[in-house]
Amino acid sequence: MVVIAGNHEVLLDQEACLFVKAADPLQVLTNATYLNEDSVTLYGIKIYGAPWTPEYHKMAFNIQRGKELRKKWSKIPKDTDILMTHGPPLGHGDLTWRKERVGCVDLLSATKNKVKPAYHVFGHIHEG
């Protein structure tokens, strides 16, 4: 099993979790590979995972849109077969009840122009 963190995994985000000094939360993942801006190759398939999402309230792994997020997405290796992110790229599973698209435009750019993974697996948006 391969996992990434999301906005509620504050114990895994050093910057979001300044108020708590806990034991290593990754110790419970004895049957999984945790990816945080890194890759694992399983059965010849390269999987890259990153937890970042555009800022929405003050939660774990939230970054301002623009330069900071572009820098994070630029780390995705070009030879990635499966990309795992917490949030979607713009235009993919990101339509709110208000009919607004809130996915990450910089993630869309990275996946269309640079990486082009065979699969992009992502979680959800926070805006509803």
HUJO-V88342 format. One line per field, one symbol per residue. ss: DSSP state (2 for helix, 1 for strand, 0 for the rest). Layout:
ss: ???
This chain:
ss: 01100000022200000000000022220000110001111100111111001100000001100022222220000000011110001000001000001001222222222220001111000000
